[in-house]
Every structure is written in structure tokens, then in C-alpha cells.
Amino acid sequence: MITFTVYGEPVAQGRPKASTRTGFVKMYDPAKSKDYKDYVRLAASEYAPDALLLGPIGMVLTVYRSIPKSLSKKRVALAEAGHIVPTTKPDVDNYLKGVKDALKGVIWKDDSQVVEVFARKRYSARPRIEVKIKELSQL
């Protein structure tokens, strides 16, 4: 099992941008998404296995977003305890996409190897993303 935490405000995968600078359409990541993926790669590289994982993989992703300043002290305590969860955009799967893309070539060969996922969003005074990765056995 590989477990690590990426501290800082989580960034969801943004919509790809398009450019026609050379006469051909070129798709690229928005700068904010690209920078965050680089940051996740850097954090994950400390926990990278000696050889890239090649088989099926299960993953648990917990996204802790900042608690909104508009919440009362009572609601802040409820949010910190997990009784109030973020139901606003961005979607949890957009966070997942960015993390999976970032871990390609660091933890696993290709993100298509991820066959089981459990992802959730929560509030915390300490924003971060917690990642757990497990190799699944093939029979």
C-alpha cells in the first residue's frame, strides 16, 4: 500500500484549452491544472516504488477543501467533524482525474490501470488531498 498526502488547496482538473498557433489545433492543460499536477508528482515521487506498478490498482482519494469563511463557528465545527460536506463544484471526479494523470509515470505506467476508486470531498481547516494506492491481485 502506498499512502501520501499533498498539502495545500486542492485543484481540480480544468477543461482543456485549445490553440491554433501553428495552424493545427493543439489541446493543452490550463496553467493552474498543470502546475498542480507537477506539485502532486513531486509529492508522490518520495513514495514511488522502485518499478512502476503494472497490474490493476485500487485507489482511495480524500479531498479536504478549505472551510468557507461564511460558515458560523458552530457550522465550522460540524464541517471539521465531517457532518457538513462540500456539495459545490468542482466535482470530486475532476480532482480524481488530475491526481490520476499526475501519478502516471511516477506510481503506475498508465492511469487506465486504476480499476477501483473511492473518492470523497470533505472540509478541513488544513486543505489537502490524501491518496491511498493498493495493487490488486489478478487471479
C-alpha positions, 0 to 999 in steps of 0.5 A, spaced: 500 500 500 502 506 498 499 512 502 501 520 501 498 526 502 499 533 498 498 539 502 495 545 500 488 547 496 486 542 492 485 543 484 481 540 480 482 538 473 480 544 468 477 543 461 482 543 456 484 549 452 485 549 445 490 553 440 491 554 433 498 557 433 501 553 428 495 552 424 493 545 427 489 545 433 493 543 439 489 541 446 493 543 452 492 543 460 490 550 463 496 553 467 493 552 474 491 544 472 498 543 470 502 546 475 498 542 480 499 536 477 507 537 477 506 539 485 502 532 486 508 528 482 513 531 486 509 529 492 508 522 490 515 521 487 518 520 495 513 514 495 514 511 488 516 504 488 522 502 485 518 499 478 512 502 476 506 498 478 503 494 472 497 490 474 490 493 476 490 498 482 485 500 487 485 507 489 482 511 495 482 519 494 480 524 500 479 531 498 479 536 504 477 543 501 478 549 505 472 551 510 468 557 507 469 563 511 461 564 511 460 558 515 458 560 523 463 557 528 458 552 530 457 550 522 465 550 522 465 545 527 460 540 524 464 541 517 471 539 521 467 533 524 465 531 517 457 532 518 457 538 513 460 536 506 462 540 500 456 539 495 459 545 490 463 544 484 468 542 482 466 535 482 470 530 486 471 526 479 475 532 476 480 532 482 480 524 481 482 525 474 488 530 475 491 526 481 490 520 476 494 523 470 499 526 475 501 519 478 502 516 471 509 515 470 511 516 477 506 510 481 503 506 475 505 506 467 498 508 465 492 511 469 487 506 465 490 501 470 486 504 476 480 499 476 477 501 483 476 508 486 473 511 492 473 518 492 470 523 497 470 531 498 470 533 505 472 540 509 478 541 513 481 547 516 488 544 513 486 543 505 489 537 502 488 531 498 490 524 501 491 518 496 491 511 498 494 506 492 493 498 493 495 493 487 490 488 486 491 481 485 489 478 478 487 471 479 
